[in-house]
Each structure stands twice: as C-alpha cells, then as structure tokens.
Amino acid sequence: MQAGKNISASKIFAEYSELHPYRCVGGNGLRGYTDSYNTSGHYSIVGRQGALCGCLNIENGDFYATEHAVVVDAYDIVPTTFIYYFLTALNLNQYATATAQPGLAVSNIIEVMFPLPPIQEQQRIVEQIELIMSLVNKYEQSRSKLDSLNKTINTQLKKSILQEAIQGKLVLQDPNDEPASVLLERIKEEKAKLFKEGKLKKKDLVDSVIFKGEDNKYYEKVGSEVTCIDDEIPFEIPLNWQWTRMGTIGDWGSGSTPQRGNPAYYGGDILWLKTGELNNGIVYDSEEKITDRALQECSLRLNKIGDVLIAMYGATIGKVAIAGREMTTNQACCGCTPYQIYNKYLFHFLIASKDAFIKKGEGGAQPNISREKLIHHLIPIPPIQEQYRIVEKLEFVIASIMRR
C-alpha cells in the first residue's frame, strides 16, 4: 500500500484532451486529467483523507495517484476485484484518526487483519458477488422506476379525479337539488344587502350572467352588453350547474408587506403569511406576525377563518390554503371570502385549475396571475348540495390514493 504524490491544482484539467490524457485520481475517484502519470496497472484505491477515509475505487491503466489516494498493489497474485470487495467490507473508515480532519495512515491500514481464501475461492467469491450485485443493481433500478411510477400515477390520478369533480362527473346529479342559477341569484341578493350596509362598493355589484343562446353557444351579459364567450368555455357541465366568473362568487383581496425595519409593525399577534407557507391544506400559523397598528396603517386585508388563499406570483403560482385562523398575507397572495359557496369546493377547484393559472401567468419576467385575472377566471358552479357531495367524495378518493 503506497500513497500517491501531491500535484498542483493548476495542473489538473476538467476535460480529457491530447495534452492531458491521464486520469488524476484522488481519494474519491476521478479529480480530472493531467499530462503525466505516476502509476500503471490495475489497482484498488483507498481514500485516506477527511470524509473520504476508507472510500474504495478501482483504477486501470496509466493514471496519476494523488497524495489522498492509497494504491493497493497485490503483485498480480490476488485479484484486484477481490481486494476491492473485501476492503469495502472491512470498513476501513473505522481506523481513521478521530480529528477535525480525519486521516487514514498507511501504517494503520497494513496492520488490519485480512481473511485470505485460496486463490480459486477468491475468484469464485468475486464471480458470486458480481452476479449478486448485478441483480441488486437491477432491483434498485426497477424499484426506483416503480417508486417514480407510483408517485407519477398518484399525481396523475389526483389531477384526473379533480378534473372529474369540477366537470360534474364524480358524483351523480340529484334532480331534487336547487339549481345553481338560484344559488347565484341568492348571492346577488346578498351582495346588494352588503352594498346597502356599506360593506361593498358599487363596482362589486356588477356581475356577469353566462347563458346558452339558441345557437347552443355560450354568451355573457354584463349590464346591457352581451358577448359570445363560447371559445372561453373549457368543457361542458351538467344542466343544473352554472358558469360564472370567480369575482361573482367571492370577495377577493390581495395582501401587502408592512414597511420592513419598522418595529411597530412586526412582532404582534396577527398571522402574516407568505406564499411559501400556503400548504394546499388548512394553515394555522405563520413564520412572521404583525401588529394591530400594521393592520390599520398598511391597508392589509384580514382574511377570516375559512377564507381560501391562493399564491399569485413566481414559482408558487396556484398554491392554495384555507385559513384556519384570522390572518393577513403578503402581496403575492390573494384571499377570497366566498358568498354562499362551499369554501372547500372553491379550494379544490383552485387546485384543479393550477395549470390554467400558470398559463395565465406566463409572459413576464416574474410570472403572475394578479387579482384581476383571478376574478375574471371562469368557474363552474354546482348546486350547493352537490358541492358538499363532491368535496366529500373527492377527499375520500384522494385519501385512498395517497395511502397506496
């Protein structure tokens, strides 16, 4: 056993070339290529420095062994592969010095007891190990592919089930359910009442009505103006469902960030969420909290328990959550207080629509969907009774998928 020689980093090159044709081998295998070699043959290499103590590799041909590589020469008698496997099994790292920078001295390695079978048995051992290792490698590859496939299948199944749910294909329609058109009328009445109470602005009363014309195309009426929107409708829905804009069925508002560095704004008791904290579930806590003063002075929206939150910017577009407590958010989040719509139906619809939101957010240096894009997005509304049946069935099926 002989350690290699030091070589300047400036003489090691990342790529093979005619000028630098020799592998430069360190404690964990290839470091790069160099113009000279100091070792020639077929050897096991033991790493002897730092975290690589006891690391085993095999080299063949002309190569440069650095001072961190111990070359094991068996004089062409004991097979290199036999030495490699047995040194690996011996776990030479246990003989390293216990210091801040562990080291494996050659003088310590050569004192280690080594079981030496007859030469013929060495060859049989190597053959059997390599046969078993090939099977293990095949198994690992198959297992990795299976795990990846299961994960992909689960993800695809979940997406497929969500799409079935929002298209009215997950549960049976009940003819006794109150039609969604009646639900939308009640929402309109509720908004008019909130306007009279000064809780809504006049612009928030301008709702669209989406209907099918005699030509079987979809039209949208806003005020007295009627527009064909047939090319916007992504799929057909059951007869007692209704298409509408998301702005019609909820009060949507984005958050903001109180001035950083102002101690009067941070460290209070009010939750202040960032997009990374939206967990596609119910969220009860936040990393940062703000004060009542920040809430009043920084025009922050206070989301109520049960409000649905969605991320609008960057890589987290479409990530959602339901507020488990009263909370505010930063400007990259938008919150919705639904009007008579089951919040969990809206929550699952937003998850199912993530790809559509990502597409809407494309085109800028910082992808975003904005509040305006959200409230203009179409949503299919089932009867309220069916919304509850959809969510119940959906959550049961998704839970079953995730337990697979």
N, C-alpha and C positions, 0 to 999 in steps of 0.2 A: 504494500500500500504506500503510495507516494503522492503527496500533494503537488499540484501544478505550480506554475510560476505566475507572478504578477505581470499584468500587461496594462499599459496606459489606456484609458477610455478613449483617447483620441485616435487610437489605432484599431478600434472596433467599429465596424460599419453595419448598419441595419440590413443592407441588401447584399446578396451574393453578386459577385462580379468576377471578371477575369483577373483583376488586380487584387481582389480579396476573396479567394476561393475556399478558404479553410474555415470550418466551423470553430467558433470560440465558445468553449463550454465552461459554464460556471457551476455553482452549487445546485442549481435547479434546471440544468439543461442549457439550451442554446442562448447565448447572450448576443450573438451577432456573427460577423465574418471578419477575418483578418488576412494579412498577406503571408503569414508564416504558421508553422505548426511545431509542436514540441512532443507530440505523441502519435504513434501509428499502430493500429491494431484494433482488436475487438475487446472492449473492456466494460466492466461495471464502473459507474461513477458515483461516489458518495459525497453529498453536500456536507460541508463541515463548518458553516458559519451562520450565526443568527437563527432565524426561524426555519432555515433550510437544513439544519443539522439532521443528519441521518436520511435525507432525501436521496432516493436511488434513481439512476438513469442508466441507459446503455448507449455507448458510442462505438462507431465502427469506421475505420479508415484513418486518414490523416486529419488531426484536429489539434487545436490549442487548448490545453487544460489550464485554467487559471488557478490562483492560489487557494480558491474556495472549493476546488474540485479535487477529491482524492481518487486517484486512478488505482483500481484493483487489478493487479496482474496475476493471473493463475498459471502462467508459464505454458499456456496452450495444453494444459492437462485437464484441469477441472473446467467444465463448460461455463462460459460467461453467464449464460442464462440461469444456470443452477445457482451460481453465486448471487446473481441479481435477486432471485426469488427468496433465497434463504436469508440474505442480508435484510431484505424487506421485512421478512417475518420476524427477524431478531429485534426490530425497532431500535436502531442504533441511537436514536434521539435521546433515549434514556441515559446514555453515557456522556452526554454533553455537560459542560461546566455550567452550573447554575449562577450565571452573572447577568448583568444588564444586557450584554451582547454574548449570548451563549456560543460556545465553540466546541468543536469535536476534534480532539487531538488524535493524530495517527497513533501515537504511543498508547492511547487508551483503546483504540479500536483493535489493534493487533493482539491485545490481551483477552479479547472476548472469546469465550468458548464457542466452538463451531462444530455442529454434527456433520460428520463426513461419511456418506454411504459409499459403497463400492461404485466405481465409475459407471458400470452398466445400469445400476439402480438410479444413479444421478440422471442418466438420460431418460429412464422410464418416468422418473418424477417430473422432469421438465415437460415431457410429452403429455402426461396426465394433467399437469397444471394448465398447460396451454390449451388443452382440449376443454377443460372446465371453464377457464377464463373466457374462451370464445363463446361458450354457452351463456356465461354470466353477462358478457357484453351484449349478446343478442337479446337476453332477457331485459337488461337495463334499457336498451333501445326500444324494445316492444312496450315496456312499462311506461317509458317516457311518452311514447306516441299515444298509448292508451290514456294516460293522465291528461295529455293535451287534448285528445279527442273528447274525453268526458267533460272537460272544462268547456270546450267549444260547444259540445252538444247541449250542456246545461244552459250556456249563454244563449244559444240559438233557440232552444226550447222556450226559455223565458221570454225572449223577444217575440217569438211566434204566438205564445199564449197571450201576451199583452196586445198584440195586433188583433187577435181573435176577439178579445174582450171589447176593444174600442170600436169594433165593426159590428157588434151585436151578435157574434157567433158563439160566445162562450156559454151563455145560458139561454133557456127558452124564453120567448116573449109571452107575457101574460095579457090577454085581451082585456082583462079587468083593470089593468094598470091605467092610471091617469096619464094621458098623452103628454109628451114633453112640451108641446106647444102651450098647454095650460100652465105648466111649471114656469115657462118663460114669461107668460102673462103675469103670474104672481110676482116674479122677480121685478118686472117693470113697475108694478104697483108698489112694491117695497122701496124701490129706488125713488119713486115720486114722493113717498112719505119721508124718506131721508132728506130729500131736497127741501121739503117744506120745513123740516126741523133744522135746516142749515147745515146738515152733515154731508151733503153732496153739492157739487157745483152744477150749474145748468148744462155745461158741456157733457157731463157724465150721464145725462138723461138721453142723449142722442144714441139710440140703439138701432141696429140694423135688423131687418126681418128677412130671412132667407126662405125662399119657397121654390117649388117646381112650377114652371109655366105649362101651358097647354102643349107646347112643343117638347115636353119632358126634359127641358133644360133647367138648370138652377139659376135663380135670379136673386139679387139682393136689393132691398128697398131701404134707403136711408133718407128720411124726410119724404120729399116728393120725388126723389131721383131713384130710378130703377136701372140696375146694371146687370148684364149677364155675367155670372161668375162660374159657369159650367167647367171651365178649364182649371179652376182652383179646387174643385171638389175631388179629393183623393180616392174616395171609394163610396159605394152605396151603403145606406143604413136602413134599418127596419122602418116600417111605415109610421110607428108611433114615436120614433126618435125625431130630433130636430137639429139641423146645423145652425150654429151661431158663432159669433166672434168671442174670443176669451174675455174681451173687455166688457161684454154684456153680462157675464155671469159672476163677476167679482170686482172688488175694489183692489186695484193693483198699484203698488208704490215701491219705488226703489229706496235704498238706504243712502248713507253718506258716511264720511270719515271725519270725526271731530278733529280739530287742529291738533297735530302732533306737538308734543312738548308743553302743552297746557295742562298743568297738574289738576286744574279744576274740572277737567273733562274725563279723566281716566281714574280707575281705581274705585268706582262706585259699585252699585249692586245690580245694574241693568245689563243683561247679556248683550254683547255686541259681536255678531258672527261675521266671519269671513267665508268666502266661497269654499275654501278647503275644509271647512267644518260641516258643510252640508253632507249628510251621511246616507242619503237615499232611504232614510227611515225617520224616526222621531228624534229630534235633537233637544237635549235638556240643558246643555251647558256650553260655555264658550271659553276660549283661552283668555280673552280680554273682556273687561266690563267697564261701562261708562257711568257717569253720574247723572242725576236728575237735571243738573244745570246744562250738561251737554245735550240732553234730550230736548230741552227747551230752546237753547240758543243755536243749535246746529241743524234745525229742521229735519230731525230724524223721524222716520216712521216707526211707531211702536206696534210691532206685529202681535196679534192676540194669540192665545192658546188655540191651536187647531189651524192657524193660517198655514198656507202652503208656500214654501220658499223655493226659488229657482236661481241658479247661477247664470249670469248673462255674459260674462267676459272670459276670454282666454281658453286655456285647456279644460276648464271645468264647466264649460257651457252645457246646460241641460242637467247638471247635477241638482238634485232636489232634496227637500226635507219637509217635515211637518213640525211646526213649533210646539214643543212640549211645555214651554213657559212663555210668558211675555218676553219679547226680545227685539232688539234692533239688528240691523245688518250694515255692512259697508255698501258702497255704491255699486259694487259688482253683483249684488243680489237684488232680486225683486220679490216682494211678498204679496200674497193675494188673500183677501178675506172673501170667501165665496158667499154669494147670495142664494140661500136655499139649495145649493148644490152640495152633495156629499163630498167633503174635502178629500176623502181617500180616493174617490173616483177621479177627481181632478189630479191628485198626486200621481196615480198610476197612469193617467192619460199623458201627463208631462214626461214620465219615464219612457212611455211608448213612443213619444214624439221626439226623443233626443236627437236622432239622426236628422230629422227635419229642421230642428233648431240649429244644429251645427251647420247645415247647408245655408240656412238664412243668415248665419253669422259670418260667412265667408266673404272675402273681397277686400279686407283691410289688413293693415299690419297687425292690429290687435282684433281678432275675431270677436264680434259681439252681436247680441240679438236685440238689445235695447227694450225698454218698456213698451215703446210704440209698436215694435214688431211683435211683442208678446200679445198685446191686447187686440191686434189685428189678426192673429192666428186663428184659424177655424178649429172648432171643437164640436164633436158630435155629442148631443145631449140625450141620454135615455130617460125614460120616466124615472122619478125619484126612487120608486120601489125597486126598479131594476138596477139602479146604481148600487144599491146595497147588496143585491143578489150577485152582481158582477164582482164586487170587491170581495165578498165572502168566498166565492168560488175561486177567484183569482189568487187570493192569498193562500188558500188551501193547496191549490195546484203548484204554486211556486215553492211553497214549503216542502212539498213532496219531491219536487225536482231537486232542490238543494240538499235533501237528505240522501240522494242517490250516491 
